[in-house]
Amino acid sequence: MKVFIEAEAGSPDKFDYNETTLEFQKIRRAAAPYPYPYGFILGTITPEGDGVDCYVISNSYLKTGSSVECEAMGMLEFFEGDEIDHKVLAYLPKEAASQPIDEAQREALRAELEKFIYHIFTRHPEMQVRVGRLLPQKAALDYIKQHNKMD
């Protein structure tokens, strides 16, 4: 799968792009820096009309506006009000030696992302958000397939 990067790790800036044309639209600043590169999976669409969100769990520098080939490793359950807005977690194939991760590493990753997500939503107290479980790779692959534009 290809992930289009909208936010670089270590930066609070998220560059919004038209998810069909990939034309730059605007920059939004989050309340905290992104812990990992973040974007969406090309060729997917959710019921809200957006691509499936994706964190690339990597220490590699991934530039905003670039597309990178990734492999799904799992999915973080995320609910915004009554809407499902799950986040796929992916890794770079060249970093496959570091996969899979053990249960303690999975929980640490889930906790890190949960802390980041709750922190960025402190600016929006009117929004009810909830971070759930970190689901396995199969759940991520099923979710991606369910939201593939071609299906």
C-alpha positions in Angstrom: 0.0 0.0 0.0 1.1 3.6 -0.6 0.9 6.2 2.2 0.8 9.9 1.3 2.6 11.8 4.1 0.8 14.9 5.4 2.7 15.4 8.7 6.4 14.8 9.4 7.5 13.1 12.7 8.5 15.8 15.2 6.5 18.6 13.6 3.1 19.9 14.8 2.3 21.0 11.2 -0.2 18.9 9.2 -0.3 19.8 5.5 -3.8 19.3 4.1 -4.1 18.0 0.6 -7.0 17.3 -1.7 -7.0 13.5 -1.3 -7.9 12.9 -4.9 -5.6 15.4 -6.8 -3.0 15.6 -4.0 -3.0 19.4 -4.5 -1.8 21.3 -1.4 -4.6 23.2 0.4 -3.5 24.5 3.7 -1.4 23.9 6.8 -2.9 23.2 10.2 -1.0 23.2 13.5 -1.6 20.5 16.0 -1.2 21.1 19.8 1.8 18.7 19.8 4.3 17.4 17.4 3.5 14.2 15.5 5.3 11.2 17.0 5.5 9.4 13.6 4.9 10.4 10.0 1.2 10.6 9.4 -1.0 10.6 6.3 -3.5 8.6 4.5 -3.6 5.4 2.3 -3.8 6.2 -1.3 -6.8 4.6 -3.1 -9.0 4.4 0.0 -12.0 6.3 1.0 -14.0 6.4 4.3 -17.8 7.1 4.5 -16.7 10.7 5.4 -15.0 11.0 2.1 -11.4 10.9 3.4 -8.6 8.4 2.8 -7.9 5.9 5.6 -5.6 7.6 8.2 -2.2 6.0 8.7 0.8 6.4 11.1 4.1 5.1 9.6 5.9 3.7 12.6 9.4 4.5 11.6 12.4 6.6 12.6 13.2 7.3 8.9 12.6 10.9 7.7 9.5 10.9 5.5 8.9 14.3 3.9 5.5 15.9 3.7 4.0 15.5 0.3 5.8 12.3 -0.5 4.3 8.8 -1.0 5.9 5.8 0.5 5.3 2.1 0.1 4.3 0.5 3.4 3.1 -2.7 5.0 0.2 -2.7 7.5 1.2 -3.8 11.0 -2.0 -3.1 12.9 -4.7 -0.6 13.6 -5.6 1.7 16.4 -9.2 1.9 17.2 -10.3 5.5 17.3 -13.8 7.0 17.8 -14.7 10.6 17.2 -18.2 11.0 18.7 -20.2 8.2 17.1 -17.9 8.0 14.0 -15.2 5.4 13.5 -11.9 7.0 12.5 -9.5 4.1 13.0 -5.8 4.7 12.3 -3.8 2.1 10.4 -0.3 1.6 11.7 2.3 0.7 9.0 6.0 0.2 8.6 8.5 0.5 5.8 9.4 -2.8 4.1 13.1 -2.0 4.5 12.5 -2.0 8.2 10.7 -5.3 8.3 13.5 -6.8 10.5 12.0 -4.8 13.4 8.6 -6.4 12.8 6.7 -8.0 14.5 6.8 -6.3 17.8 6.1 -8.0 21.1 3.1 -7.4 23.4 5.0 -4.9 25.6 6.1 -2.9 22.6 2.6 -2.9 21.2 1.2 -1.6 24.4 3.9 1.1 24.6 3.1 2.2 21.1 -0.7 2.3 21.8 -0.1 4.4 24.9 2.2 6.8 23.0 -0.4 7.3 20.3 -3.2 7.6 22.8 -1.4 10.3 24.7 -0.7 12.2 21.5 -4.3 12.0 20.2 -5.8 13.0 23.5 -3.3 15.9 23.7 -4.2 17.3 20.3 -7.9 17.1 21.1 -7.5 19.3 24.2 -8.1 22.2 21.8 -11.5 20.8 21.0 -13.2 19.9 24.3 -16.6 19.8 22.6 -15.5 16.7 20.7 -15.9 13.4 22.4 -13.0 11.1 21.4 -11.9 7.7 22.5 -8.9 5.6 21.8 -9.4 1.9 21.9 -7.4 -1.2 21.4 -4.4 -1.8 19.1 -5.7 -4.4 16.7 -3.6 -6.9 14.8 -2.5 -6.8 11.2 -5.4 -8.8 9.9 -7.9 -6.2 11.2 -5.9 -3.4 9.5 -5.9 -5.3 6.2 -9.6 -6.0 6.4 -10.3 -2.3 7.2 -8.2 -1.1 4.2 -9.9 -3.6 1.9 -13.3 -2.4 3.1 -12.4 1.2 2.3 -10.6 0.5 -1.1 -12.0 2.8 -3.8 -11.8 0.0 -6.3 -14.2 -2.3 -4.4 
